[in-house]
Amino acid sequence: MATKRNSSEMQTGNAEGQVRRPKKGASFVGGARPSGLWAVPAAVFFFIFGILPLFIVVGLSFFKWNGLGTPQFAGGQYWAQFIHDPKVMKSVGVTLTLTILGIVTQTPLSLLLGAWAAGRQRYRAVYTAIYFIPYLLSGTAIAVAWRAMLDPNFGMPSKMRWLFGDGNIFGNASSAIAVLVFVSLWQFTPFHALLYQGAVRAIPKTLYEAASIDGAGRIRQFFCITIPQVRNTLITSLLFQVVGGLTAFDAILVLTKGGPGTDTQNTAYYMYSTAFKAYNYGYSSVIAVVLIVIATILSLVMVKVSGYDKMRSELEGI
Amino acid sequence: MATKHETGAVKIPKRRSLERPNWAAGVLSTLWLLVVVVPLYIMVKASIEDKPHYSEEGPLSLPTMFTLDNYTNALDQGFLQAFINTAIVTVSVVAIVLIVVPPLAFAIVRSRSKFVNGVFQIMLLGIAIPVQAIIVPLFFMIRSVGLYDNLISVIVASAAFSIPMCTIVLTASMRQITNELYEAMSVDGASVVRIFFQLTLPMSKSGLATVIIYSAMGAWNNFMFPLILTQSDSNRVLTLNLYQYQSQFGIDIPGMMAAVILSVLPILVVYFIGRRSLVDGMMGMGGK
């Protein structure tokens, strides 16, 4: 027994370097280890619904299909159309605009609220309990509610001219974008604030004590201790925001339908309307491929920057 | 030294500078509280008034009447069926996730097979796959196998798309279990299966809670999959029901608000009963 223990101690501690396929239950190296079979159900399941469609969508982009019957081969027709379609680049621009505006509004607000909520006073707990409510509601419910509240004739704009002007906030590109950014801020700030709250609570108090002994004020402490210490959570939060920004859909469908014109039509919505409103599944597959390329590049960058791929045990964030 | 807070004089002996009164933060947090509460108030207030009263008073005044008609109307629009469908979808998704994700996370943490490592890398990328990007091929696949307009297609698609995030959350949680514990169990001659059920699962309860909350909320609030993969009234879920309701009765603001509140009521009830565990579970998404 003692020898087994020793050998196992020597073998443990290395996470990934040494790749061995242990016989099930036979090896005591760091304890009995599961075989690859344990990963199979989830892997197969995700492959069918998550990975396989990625290949099918590339294939479908070369076919003409209206949702019924059998797809007909169409060659590179849709890709040629794509090159000359200014709406694609415009939709990518809207996607990036919404994502960036989302990040610059949500990050500072949720970081401040999260750091504030990390305090232990009771009234802060009451505040945060209320803050959290919007995040529980579905994106659809939130969008439907805000659409009703911002209705030009029956909602707030009709009674609050000082804020909304002529009240036709969905008829103007910049105010329509502002509405989308605000509704997303309203919905997602609680979640990001909660992430920061957890991270700030985990910062050792001694850091703040040492800083205040050295005479650092609250603002200085926030920038020199709080922000560096929540770095990992910041990256997690950004990852969620980027993915959320790329996939923003419910709000656009319910609030603006991409309008006025195509001014709030992001890539996801353009793809949806091409497929399920215009029944042009071939061309919508081309747009979907564009979306996949953008998402893959962004996620590779995020995974690289965040170091999630390191499989470290102190894996923080997510 | 004592500190004063904006909600009244709370006397706390000063221990660290964090507890000095922070007026800027107090003002900001109260402003945000208003931004959250005022719309919620408008929703509730509008939902208990009839249309003429609402139009006359506008959204912000105090309510001058009380009626539940908006709620009964919304209930008549297939709400109960949608509620049952949503519950079926949510429970099934959570069940699938709980069956397939823990063994995968266990393998990622403990196995040394290259295959498992590859699966983990794919899951990392999988987080960023936009649902919209695969909705057309998914629609095509579901059509081909004859599962269109069937809740099963919504269930499997939602479950599949919660796998990557759930795997990463649970993996992070399982990594906290020390090697010594595994060794101790192995020395006692425990099989891999026994280790999984008697050590790994019990020790990763908080991660499992996060996984359940995340997948349940994702399934409950999902809109894209039901929108694309179902069609008939009998297969509507709550979000879709709400969307249909809006297309039909968009200008009936009180009616809309009642429908919105009905559709979110179940999750609010869960929140008020189990706020602590729900919030802790959510916080688990950010790691500890």
Boltz contact constraints between the chains, C-beta under 6 A:
constraints:
  - contact:
      token1: [A, 8]
      token2: [B, 183]
      max_distance: 6.0
  - contact:
      token1: [A, 12]
      token2: [B, 179]
      max_distance: 6.0
  - contact:
      token1: [A, 19]
      token2: [B, 112]
      max_distance: 6.0
  - contact:
      token1: [A, 19]
      token2: [B, 114]
      max_distance: 6.0
  - contact:
      token1: [A, 20]
      token2: [B, 112]
      max_distance: 6.0
  - contact:
      token1: [A, 21]
      token2: [B, 113]
      max_distance: 6.0
  - contact:
      token1: [A, 25]
      token2: [B, 191]
      max_distance: 6.0
  - contact:
      token1: [A, 25]
      token2: [B, 192]
      max_distance: 6.0
  - contact:
      token1: [A, 28]
      token2: [B, 186]
      max_distance: 6.0
  - contact:
      token1: [A, 30]
      token2: [B, 179]
      max_distance: 6.0
  - contact:
      token1: [A, 31]
      token2: [B, 182]
      max_distance: 6.0
  - contact:
      token1: [A, 31]
      token2: [B, 183]
      max_distance: 6.0
  - contact:
      token1: [A, 31]
      token2: [B, 186]
      max_distance: 6.0
  - contact:
      token1: [A, 32]
      token2: [B, 186]
      max_distance: 6.0
  - contact:
      token1: [A, 32]
      token2: [B, 192]
      max_distance: 6.0
  - contact:
      token1: [A, 33]
      token2: [B, 110]
      max_distance: 6.0
  - contact:
      token1: [A, 33]
      token2: [B, 111]
      max_distance: 6.0
  - contact:
      token1: [A, 34]
      token2: [B, 106]
      max_distance: 6.0
  - contact:
      token1: [A, 34]
      token2: [B, 107]
      max_distance: 6.0
  - contact:
      token1: [A, 34]
      token2: [B, 110]
      max_distance: 6.0
  - contact:
      token1: [A, 34]
      token2: [B, 111]
      max_distance: 6.0
  - contact:
      token1: [A, 34]
      token2: [B, 192]
      max_distance: 6.0
  - contact:
      token1: [A, 36]
      token2: [B, 113]
      max_distance: 6.0
  - contact:
      token1: [A, 36]
      token2: [B, 115]
      max_distance: 6.0
  - contact:
      token1: [A, 36]
      token2: [B, 116]
      max_distance: 6.0
  - contact:
      token1: [A, 38]
      token2: [B, 103]
      max_distance: 6.0
  - contact:
      token1: [A, 38]
      token2: [B, 106]
      max_distance: 6.0
  - contact:
      token1: [A, 38]
      token2: [B, 107]
      max_distance: 6.0
  - contact:
      token1: [A, 39]
      token2: [B, 104]
      max_distance: 6.0
  - contact:
      token1: [A, 39]
      token2: [B, 107]
      max_distance: 6.0
  - contact:
      token1: [A, 39]
      token2: [B, 116]
      max_distance: 6.0
  - contact:
      token1: [A, 39]
      token2: [B, 119]
      max_distance: 6.0
  - contact:
      token1: [A, 41]
      token2: [B, 100]
      max_distance: 6.0
  - contact:
      token1: [A, 42]
      token2: [B, 100]
      max_distance: 6.0
  - contact:
      token1: [A, 42]
      token2: [B, 101]
      max_distance: 6.0
  - contact:
      token1: [A, 42]
      token2: [B, 104]
      max_distance: 6.0
  - contact:
      token1: [A, 42]
      token2: [B, 163]
      max_distance: 6.0
  - contact:
      token1: [A, 43]
      token2: [B, 119]
      max_distance: 6.0
  - contact:
      token1: [A, 45]
      token2: [B, 100]
      max_distance: 6.0
  - contact:
      token1: [A, 45]
      token2: [B, 160]
      max_distance: 6.0
  - contact:
      token1: [A, 46]
      token2: [B, 160]
      max_distance: 6.0
  - contact:
      token1: [A, 46]
      token2: [B, 163]
      max_distance: 6.0
  - contact:
      token1: [A, 49]
      token2: [B, 157]
      max_distance: 6.0
  - contact:
      token1: [A, 49]
      token2: [B, 160]
      max_distance: 6.0
  - contact:
      token1: [A, 50]
      token2: [B, 126]
      max_distance: 6.0
  - contact:
      token1: [A, 50]
      token2: [B, 160]
      max_distance: 6.0
  - contact:
      token1: [A, 53]
      token2: [B, 134]
      max_distance: 6.0
  - contact:
      token1: [A, 53]
      token2: [B, 137]
      max_distance: 6.0
  - contact:
      token1: [A, 53]
      token2: [B, 138]
      max_distance: 6.0
  - contact:
      token1: [A, 56]
      token2: [B, 137]
      max_distance: 6.0
  - contact:
      token1: [A, 57]
      token2: [B, 137]
      max_distance: 6.0
  - contact:
      token1: [A, 116]
      token2: [B, 25]
      max_distance: 6.0
  - contact:
      token1: [A, 116]
      token2: [B, 29]
      max_distance: 6.0
  - contact:
      token1: [A, 123]
      token2: [B, 7]
      max_distance: 6.0
  - contact:
      token1: [A, 127]
      token2: [B, 29]
      max_distance: 6.0
  - contact:
      token1: [A, 127]
      token2: [B, 33]
      max_distance: 6.0
  - contact:
      token1: [A, 131]
      token2: [B, 36]
      max_distance: 6.0
  - contact:
      token1: [A, 136]
      token2: [B, 267]
      max_distance: 6.0
  - contact:
      token1: [A, 136]
      token2: [B, 271]
      max_distance: 6.0
  - contact:
      token1: [A, 137]
      token2: [B, 264]
      max_distance: 6.0
  - contact:
      token1: [A, 138]
      token2: [B, 221]
      max_distance: 6.0
  - contact:
      token1: [A, 138]
      token2: [B, 239]
      max_distance: 6.0
  - contact:
      token1: [A, 140]
      token2: [B, 223]
      max_distance: 6.0
  - contact:
      token1: [A, 140]
      token2: [B, 239]
      max_distance: 6.0
  - contact:
      token1: [A, 140]
      token2: [B, 242]
      max_distance: 6.0
  - contact:
      token1: [A, 140]
      token2: [B, 243]
      max_distance: 6.0
  - contact:
      token1: [A, 141]
      token2: [B, 260]
      max_distance: 6.0
  - contact:
      token1: [A, 141]
      token2: [B, 263]
      max_distance: 6.0
  - contact:
      token1: [A, 141]
      token2: [B, 264]
      max_distance: 6.0
  - contact:
      token1: [A, 144]
      token2: [B, 242]
      max_distance: 6.0
  - contact:
      token1: [A, 144]
      token2: [B, 246]
      max_distance: 6.0
  - contact:
      token1: [A, 144]
      token2: [B, 260]
      max_distance: 6.0
  - contact:
      token1: [A, 145]
      token2: [B, 43]
      max_distance: 6.0
  - contact:
      token1: [A, 145]
      token2: [B, 260]
      max_distance: 6.0
  - contact:
      token1: [A, 148]
      token2: [B, 253]
      max_distance: 6.0
  - contact:
      token1: [A, 148]
      token2: [B, 256]
      max_distance: 6.0
  - contact:
      token1: [A, 149]
      token2: [B, 42]
      max_distance: 6.0
  - contact:
      token1: [A, 154]
      token2: [B, 253]
      max_distance: 6.0
  - contact:
      token1: [A, 156]
      token2: [B, 59]
      max_distance: 6.0
  - contact:
      token1: [A, 159]
      token2: [B, 58]
      max_distance: 6.0
  - contact:
      token1: [A, 194]
      token2: [B, 282]
      max_distance: 6.0
  - contact:
      token1: [A, 194]
      token2: [B, 283]
      max_distance: 6.0
  - contact:
      token1: [A, 195]
      token2: [B, 286]
      max_distance: 6.0
  - contact:
      token1: [A, 198]
      token2: [B, 283]
      max_distance: 6.0
  - contact:
      token1: [A, 198]
      token2: [B, 286]
      max_distance: 6.0
  - contact:
      token1: [A, 208]
      token2: [B, 16]
      max_distance: 6.0
  - contact:
      token1: [A, 208]
      token2: [B, 18]
      max_distance: 6.0
  - contact:
      token1: [A, 209]
      token2: [B, 16]
      max_distance: 6.0
  - contact:
      token1: [A, 212]
      token2: [B, 17]
      max_distance: 6.0
  - contact:
      token1: [A, 233]
      token2: [B, 286]
      max_distance: 6.0
  - contact:
      token1: [A, 236]
      token2: [B, 286]
      max_distance: 6.0
  - contact:
      token1: [A, 243]
      token2: [B, 128]
      max_distance: 6.0
  - contact:
      token1: [A, 246]
      token2: [B, 130]
      max_distance: 6.0
  - contact:
      token1: [A, 247]
      token2: [B, 130]
      max_distance: 6.0
  - contact:
      token1: [A, 247]
      token2: [B, 131]
      max_distance: 6.0
  - contact:
      token1: [A, 250]
      token2: [B, 223]
      max_distance: 6.0
  - contact:
      token1: [A, 268]
      token2: [B, 132]
      max_distance: 6.0
  - contact:
      token1: [A, 271]
      token2: [B, 132]
      max_distance: 6.0
  - contact:
      token1: [A, 275]
      token2: [B, 136]
      max_distance: 6.0
  - contact:
      token1: [A, 281]
      token2: [B, 136]
      max_distance: 6.0
  - contact:
      token1: [A, 284]
      token2: [B, 136]
      max_distance: 6.0
  - contact:
      token1: [A, 285]
      token2: [B, 136]
      max_distance: 6.0
  - contact:
      token1: [A, 288]
      token2: [B, 133]
      max_distance: 6.0
  - contact:
      token1: [A, 288]
      token2: [B, 136]
      max_distance: 6.0
  - contact:
      token1: [A, 291]
      token2: [B, 130]
      max_distance: 6.0
  - contact:
      token1: [A, 291]
      token2: [B, 133]
      max_distance: 6.0
  - contact:
      token1: [A, 292]
      token2: [B, 133]
      max_distance: 6.0
  - contact:
      token1: [A, 295]
      token2: [B, 128]
      max_distance: 6.0
  - contact:
      token1: [A, 295]
      token2: [B, 130]
      max_distance: 6.0
  - contact:
      token1: [A, 299]
      token2: [B, 125]
      max_distance: 6.0
  - contact:
      token1: [A, 299]
      token2: [B, 128]
      max_distance: 6.0
  - contact:
      token1: [A, 303]
      token2: [B, 124]
      max_distance: 6.0
  - contact:
      token1: [A, 308]
      token2: [B, 124]
      max_distance: 6.0
  - contact:
      token1: [A, 313]
      token2: [B, 175]
      max_distance: 6.0
  - contact:
      token1: [A, 315]
      token2: [B, 172]
      max_distance: 6.0
  - contact:
      token1: [A, 316]
      token2: [B, 287]
      max_distance: 6.0
  - contact:
      token1: [A, 317]
      token2: [B, 287]
      max_distance: 6.0
  - contact:
      token1: [A, 318]
      token2: [B, 168]
      max_distance: 6.0
